[in-house]
Amino acid sequence: MMRPIVALVVFVLAALPALALGGPAEGVRVLHCGVLLDRPGEPARHNATVIIRDGVIERVLDGIVMDVGVPGDEPAEFIDLSDRFVLPGLIDCHTHLTFQSVPVGERVRRAMSETTNHQTIDGVVYAQRTLMAGFTTVRNVGSAGGTATALRDRIEAGVIPGPRMLCSGPSVTVTGGHGDWTNSFSPALRPDQGPETAPSDGPGEVRRAVRARVREGVDLIKITATGGVLSMTAAGVDQQFFQDELDAIVEAAHMMGRKVAAHAHGADGIKAALRAGVDSIEHGTYLDDEAIALFVETGAYLVPTIHAGKYVEVQAGIEGYYPPEIREKAAAVGPVMQGALARAHEGGVRIAFGTDVGVGAHGTNALEFVYMAGAGMSPTECIVAATVNAADLCGLGDQIGTIEPGKRADIVAVVGDPLGDVSVLQNIDFVMKDGRVFRRE
Ligand SMILES: [Zn+2]
């Protein structure tokens, strides 16, 4: 009588490895690369061979090498990229994989009638789209409680395909601030929120908010240091936390090993956040000379997100897409962001790639490269921002961002020469993460 059950269990266990999409791929893979940009910022090599074992880069050799010296009868899978430009997997430091902006009426309907489960399901699709576009790691900075961390964990477990995720969970925000999603809602429709999602005011409450997120398993802390474009309140885009609150957030986060990413548009909020010691400023729209000096002094990164600025600028032109309080901010902020990056770049600010997709469309992340080039960054500088610098900001500089022995095999490839025209990165057609091939054309 037990036999069918045993047989079923054996079948399910046997089927699992075939279904697994996460974790390092087992075995040896050999990539033959036409051009290999193994360490962005240094010259590319022509004809190179990358040997990967169990998802980790083992060796990088000059030339197209067939006899790679795999010991014994261990089978090696050869992958021919000899007509491709090969580079490290791209990293987007500012995504929102669990949502996609929609017209205001639909946004309110969803807030009134849906649960956060809907957002997690959306995230399954957007995560796959992101990975297929060549982004093997993202920093997801802002999501409803529990949604992004669930996505992160199931990608890591191999249940669904997606990029490696570092998650902040819900942004730490002030009452009525950007990130208080109950803005403009009737008190009758405002639920009681726990410390993981509730706005917080004063040094004591913001410390508690940081610690509550750490308890929920976040990888970093996201704060809204200033007002934002898409919050449904006419509170502008200037500073929203007091200095003592910002100081308390950064101290509490760093004490527990979490970096702090600060959303900031207005110059006062950018500078207050930098003085508090945040690790990155997201957007940085109205940064001034004093802010640039503070960036350079503290070593904080700017994550420019011009992608979102250009997107909201277009949407602001569509009648009825945004309510008036958002439309005015979108029309004003959008055009300024590219100029801010140009000034920051000229001033020597460290730049890490980030798009704010979720505002703009998921999977179009590489469009940011075009906007960065338009702000005066060279193709090499653009690629460094999305690999070496982004890996450093993520705190994963020893694992990703270059193709070197000991690092995870996160590798993408494209037809053309992104060092000549960075826009070709919009057409990535080979994607490997942890040695596992997710896209090959
Ligand atoms: Zn954002």
Boltz pocket constraint, residues with backbone or C-beta under 6 A from the ligand:
constraints:
  - pocket:
      binder: B
      contacts: [[A, 94], [A, 95], [A, 96], [A, 141], [A, 142], [A, 356]]
      max_distance: 6.0
